[in-house]
């Protein structure tokens, strides 16, 4: 039987859990906690969604910046042909 993880411990180790950096024992505690704590399940899903949205925003921002940094692409968008 594994020890019951607190919600605070869950939050503290969430990144390691998602990155699969937890030892098996801690991972079991995490899974047990998830099976009995709907608020932490919801928190984990919102955390994952925040990461996904952040990565998407960075990807769009990097694409925009690369277009802005190219003089040829700038001229093609601003000068009539």
C-alpha positions as CSV (number, residue, x, y, z in Angstrom):
1,X,0.0,0.0,0.0
2,X,1.3,3.4,-0.9
3,X,1.2,6.5,1.2
4,X,-1.5,9.1,0.5
5,X,0.0,12.1,-1.2
6,X,-1.3,15.6,-0.2
7,X,-2.7,18.0,-2.7
8,X,0.3,20.3,-1.9
9,X,2.7,17.5,-2.7
10,X,0.8,16.8,-5.9
11,X,1.3,20.3,-7.1
12,X,4.9,20.4,-6.0
13,X,5.7,17.3,-8.1
14,X,3.3,17.8,-11.0
15,X,6.0,18.9,-13.5
16,X,8.2,15.9,-12.6
17,X,5.2,13.6,-12.9
18,X,4.3,14.8,-16.4
19,X,7.9,14.7,-17.5
20,X,8.1,11.1,-16.2
21,X,11.0,12.0,-13.9
22,X,9.4,10.5,-10.7
23,X,10.6,7.2,-9.2
24,X,8.1,4.4,-9.4
25,X,7.0,4.7,-5.8
26,X,6.2,8.4,-6.1
27,X,4.5,7.8,-9.4
28,X,2.2,5.2,-7.7
29,X,1.5,7.8,-5.0
30,X,0.6,10.3,-7.7
31,X,-1.7,7.9,-9.5
32,X,-3.4,6.9,-6.2
33,X,-3.9,10.6,-5.5
34,X,-5.4,11.2,-9.0
35,X,-7.8,8.4,-8.5
36,X,-9.3,10.0,-5.4
37,X,-9.0,13.7,-5.9
38,X,-11.1,15.3,-8.7
39,X,-9.8,18.8,-8.0
40,X,-6.2,17.7,-8.6
41,X,-7.3,16.0,-11.8
42,X,-8.9,19.2,-13.0
43,X,-5.7,21.2,-11.9
44,X,-3.5,18.8,-13.8
45,X,-5.6,19.1,-17.0
46,X,-5.6,22.9,-16.7
47,X,-1.8,22.8,-16.2
48,X,-1.3,20.7,-19.3
49,X,-3.6,23.0,-21.3
50,X,-1.6,26.0,-20.1
51,X,1.6,24.4,-21.3
52,X,0.1,23.5,-24.7
53,X,-1.2,27.1,-25.2
54,X,2.1,28.6,-24.1
55,X,4.0,26.4,-26.6
56,X,1.5,27.3,-29.3
57,X,1.9,31.0,-28.6
58,X,5.7,30.8,-28.7
59,X,5.5,28.9,-32.0
60,X,3.3,31.6,-33.5
61,X,5.5,34.4,-32.0
62,X,8.7,32.8,-33.4
63,X,7.2,32.4,-36.8
64,X,6.1,36.1,-36.8
65,X,9.5,37.2,-35.6
66,X,11.3,35.2,-38.3
67,X,9.1,36.9,-41.0
68,X,9.8,40.3,-39.5
69,X,13.6,39.7,-39.4
70,X,13.8,38.9,-43.1
71,X,14.3,42.1,-45.1
72,X,13.1,40.4,-48.3
73,X,9.8,39.3,-46.7
74,X,9.4,42.8,-45.2
75,X,9.8,44.4,-48.6
76,X,7.5,41.9,-50.3
77,X,4.7,42.8,-47.8
78,X,5.2,46.6,-47.8
79,X,6.3,47.6,-51.3
80,X,4.0,47.5,-54.3
81,X,5.2,45.3,-57.2
